[in-house]
Amino acid sequence: MATETAVDVVMPQMGVSVSEGTVTKWLKSEGEQIEADEALLEISTDKVDTEVPSPASGTLTQILVQEGETVEVGTKLAQIGGAPGANGQTQAAPPEPATAQAAAESADASGAEGETATAEVVEEARPAEPEPTAAVPVSDGGTDGKSFVSPVVARIASEHGVDPSQVQGSGRGGRVTKKDILNFIEEGAPAAPPAAATPAAPAAQPAEAPVAPAPPTPAPPPPQPVVGETGEQFEPMTAMRRGIAEHMRRSLDTSAHVTSAIEVDMSRVVAIRKKLKQEYEKDYGVNPTYLSFVARATVETLRDYPWINGEIRGEQIVTRNYVNLGFAVELADGKGLIVPVLKHAEGLNLLGIARGVTDIAQRARDKKLTPDEVQGGTFTITNPGGYGTFHGTPVISQPQAAILGTYAVVKRPWVIQDDRGEDVIAIRPIMNLTLTYDHRLVDGALAGRFLRDLREKLQTWDEAAY
Amino acid sequence: LAEKTYLQAISDGLREEMRRDKRVFVIGEDVGVYGGAFKVTLGFQEEFGAWRVIDAPLSETAIVGGCTGAAIMGMRPVAEMQFADFISCAWDHLVTVAAKQRWRAGTPVPITVRLPSGGGFSGGPFHSQNPESSFAHIPGLKVICPATPEDAKGLLASAIQDPNPCLYFEHKHLYRRIKAEVPDERYETPFGKARVHQEGDDLSIITWGAMVYTAEEAAQQLDADGVSVEILDLRTLVPWDKQAVLESARKTSKVLVLHEDTHTGGFGGEIAATIAEEAFEDLDAPVKRITAPDTPVPFSPQLEKAFIPQVDDVVAGLRDLAEY
């Protein structure tokens, strides 16, 4: 469907907690043709990196936000179809800095990425007299149903942390119906969220408000005069790195982190895994990793320790009857970490968990995760053991109550009792587990009992039950 | 269990109450010798005598006034208005005296007023109305609107035994058209308990009386579209089953309120308002009302069809909700 009228491409809402995104790459340049749903640009948020598909077919008439710029959700990024800048609120928006002020700002921010360009667009785009805009009323369900969210849809969206604008609407005018959002939640989010038809901000704003969409935020805190010493090099922080940095600091400022550790004799798991490995790989193409064994046993153990699967929310302690298990996954380039969540892990057996972990880890590395797959975790497992480390003190993923660390399985001399009850030294595969918990909610004794029970489950692994 | 018409079920229920409770008597225009305009009390005078099946003069005021006095003195009168429309003559006795006596003087007024109501056969403006909403607004009165033969019998028994003045709206269009199994034994159908006429997942219709069947026919057409409709028959408007309505609204999130009474001030407005107040966060569409327009009931068959909600009207309303 070719577009006669101009269609705005806006920064999509990538999950409820995400308020801004960075344009990392334009896949089309101005003047090029694009089909609806064809990838138009790549964006990066503190949660995920993803492609944004074109909301319509037509010519990419204008790019308003350049690569490297960070803007708020809902900010107009580009325009498809129509005449350049002919879309009411963005009249005559020259993409390049043109004013003296702009030049000054650019100079100020030298050293950072070219993030100021759009700030000038805003300045330029503001006509002396606001012109009557032709934009449709935002809540008109008849013409732009997507913009109207019914009470029940709003409630379900907030309960599940889903952004309704990511849901394909089947109601009148494309409105998202209750069924649409329930199906969406049930099936999981689609691979890439459509660039949401977010209501154009100016239509709802008073006359004196800026006429351009939500102004781009001044990108990363302007690194005050960055003076490099000899031999130093600079690279800009990615949105993900900034997100991680903020989250790590906030977590340590929020929770009272304490770590307890326990040693687990993995003999039984090693033996069972050896047996299952061939079967799983042959029949299902799935590798039953040690991590999946630990995850399975953890889910089982969490059932008896609801607080460890809980959170402090205001003055309340939240517990739940499900486990959404987060897994810390390092990205392929080694420059970031993402925590995809295996939802409702309590309903998965060993095979289900192994398959789920393989799937989300792979998609995490391929940057194919959807925002909702990195949200809603209730407990997290991190596995730095792959490199041989035997201990660590991970940082809790907020607002969770604890994080389990799994470490290398190492053959160690181990004191056991022989048939006659005499102490002997045997060679046993030992794995250390750490539980880092929020001491505000979880007492040391509780954490100790949790680790003890988890060890017990692993050491006496019940094949039939798991 | 036997198949009975709606009319037979009312007649049987009334006869049964008269047989088991000597305090119960019937009074109305032509209810005795003639057996009632619709023959509900046919043979009653022969069985119970002229003192318990009283032919009254053409005065609804006298009938309801007499009933009120008799009820205060311990009787259980059942008055018949020949047509529900005529009840306005008795408004003062019902609303000022019967409805308030219990609060004013402490004496219960256990009267039942049977009200042949509803249109569909060119009865015109004096013989076709559904004035239930007017009385639902009056504290102290109970309002009963059975849709099935089984409920007609059970609700009549409950009305007669209830210590409050009960207005029992029997829909004339159901009298001989609707036939269904009715238990032989005596039973009381409780007030304030809606009946799920049919279960569904996508849309809810809240209705009562003859409109239950209009809703059913409309729902069948939606069924062909793959849209499943739940029909809730309120059975009584005072008290009404708020819980059941809210549950259905929460389940489907799209509600159509359907009644044969006129629009403004109709009881559907109360239901819609309650859903908006108490189930707002469960709504996926505005609550829709399908009712008669705000005019008297016309004589002309064509006009009456345009007046009373028809199956096609309900189908259109349901589709509109489904597509919303």
Contacts between the chains, C-beta under 8 A, distances in Angstrom:
chain1	res1	chain2	res2	distance
A	150	B	253	7.7
A	150	B	283	6.2
A	150	B	284	4.6
A	150	B	285	6.7
A	151	B	280	5.2
A	151	B	281	4.9
A	151	B	282	7.1
A	151	B	283	5.0
A	151	B	284	7.7
A	152	B	253	4.8
A	152	B	281	6.4
A	152	B	282	4.9
A	152	B	283	5.6
A	152	B	284	4.6
A	153	B	284	6.4
A	154	B	281	7.6
A	155	B	281	4.5
A	155	B	282	7.3
A	171	B	323	7.1
A	171	B	324	5.7
A	172	B	323	5.6
A	172	B	324	5.4
A	175	B	324	7.3
A	177	B	284	5.8
A	177	B	324	7.5
A	178	B	253	4.8
A	178	B	284	4.1
A	179	B	202	7.9
